[in-house]
Amino acid sequence: PDVNLLEAPLTDTLATKQFLEEINKWTSQHGVSPLSWDVAVKFLMARKFDVLRAIELFHSYRETRLREGIVKLQPHEEPLRSELLSGKFTVLGVRDPSGASIALYTAKLHHPSKTGNHVVLQALFYLLDRAVESFETQRNGLVFIYDMAGSNYTNFELDLSKKILNLLKGAFPARLKKVLIVGAPVWFRVPYNLLSLLLKEKLRERVGIHTYMAIADLNLNQQRLTIRFTSKLNPSYLHRMHINYCLPEHLGGCLPLDVHSWNLQLLSQQNGRVDPVDELVGIPLENTSIHVPGPEAMGLAELMAHLNRAQRSGIYLEYEELRREQPPGTFTCALAVHNQERNRYGDVLCLDQTRVRLKARRNERSDYINASFMDGYKQKNAYIGTQGPLEKTYGDFWRMVWEQSVLVIVMTTRTDEGGRRKCGQYWPKEEGGQEVYGHIAVVNHRVDKQAHYNQTTLELHNTETFEQRQVTHFQFLSWPDYGVPSSALSLIDFLGAVKHQQQWAVQAFGSQWRGHPLGPPMVVHCSAGIGRTGTFCALDICLSQLQDVGTLNVCQTVRRMRAQRAFSIQTPEQYYFCHTAILEHAQRRGLLSANQ
């Protein structure tokens, strides 16, 4: 965005105009209707008319709906209609004394074996969308009551609770005032500890946790996020808060509640109505990167403060939380018996959803190669993360390079380190050397040796089509056998050289390339294709976002990256290195003072 988005203060009208200007550049690129003024105000109100944060919220909202498959909300069709009328979720017809809207989730009505998370989240999105259509709700915020009274362990799903909490605090256009968890049984203490770990991980530098008796309060910046645990909301608390009149009777209030009738009224109001955001959410994923500015992005000063407070041990704990998360996909193809010999390591596999598929060839049994498409910053499939080729897969590797129109290969390991083979010698090493791998002949035209890396110009000849292409091979030589580099500057310089070459190669490719302006994917590999490979890609993504909007989020970047190349960033040292590398880069560029 333009620099003036970072200036403050702005009038509400000017902020809305700037928000629409930025978002509608994006809608125009995708050929969809522009966002309306009313919808823009909804996102801006949720972020107190901070344009940059509102843009991040918009993309986070859209991204969350895409990730959960909630592209179009059709409340009059099954199974969403039944879920809405079940009474599990509702928005009460009254407000709290501050004017906040009150949403209620009744846990005992959720039966995971009968209703999938997808449908539950659809209902939540629909009802909250209806609630924040009101200007009063936009201005005064939302109170969310999680009613666990009468529920048992079979009604609870930790994953669903995490998704609801993440949605409420970072991906929905509403000012979240409070979360009240009522009637929590004894067994809920363990899952709550996991949920609070999630909160501390995401909001560590801005959340303070204080426990008084059975009540836990969490304060989030200027918007108060309060989570309270009680067996019930006692009369003295209700009287003190002046909210007994706006709570259902079974929670200690005096409000008669007929959820079915109230939700049915919401449905009738919306009959035939088209949600103006549905069209934007429905833009196909194939043209969209998962790496866009998201919630809780940090500026450099915030990153520095976060690192100073958390210290190495705290960042390691963040990584441990990421490591425990299971990959969101399957490994069926990688585990097939006839493909297992193509994996360098038996525990480093490709997700079916993002794996690179080799084009079918006669007498070929499999299209499998241990390689995954990975998005870059605002660029779909910017990288192919892959393992160091095995001798038996050299032909597959060069076939992939040719089929994907790859112009740059990035190697972040030596072939041998610490007396162990890390990667095969899959290209002719010496100038003038040539090798044939399958139907691709590779000629080494030139080797330029730099202080920390070698840059090799290779010419590829397709022996079946008689076409030729030039590919540049970069090999980083300054990564130690164990751990991470003591300084990130040599790696960042290497990254800069790689990106410069990619840009030059795309220009030279000319009209032959009709895809993303930044070009075809770069192949990035180490030995397993997840550790140094993930570190290189995470740095590129974070530094690109920093340059674009002045913020970044390492944790979010790594989490998204691991959803495409499973287990990317292999050690806590690599994760910590990503943080310190960004700060080293910032200090060298004068973006941080030396004493910071």
Helices and strands as residue ranges (DSSP letters): G 3-6, H 12-29, H 37-46, H 51-67, H 80-85, E 89-95, E 101-106, G 107-109, H 117-131, H 135-140, E 142-147, G 153-155, H 158-170, E 176-182, G 186-188, H 189-203, E 207-212, E 215-220, E 226-230, H 235-241, G 244-246, G 249-251, H 259-269, H 278-281, G 285-287, H 300-324, H 332-335, G 337-342, E 355-357, E 368-376, E 379-386, G 391-393, H 394-403, E 408-411, E 416-417, E 420-421, E 434-437, E 440-449, E 453-462, E 468-476, H 489-509, G 510-512, E 522-525, H 532-549, H 554-562, H 572-588
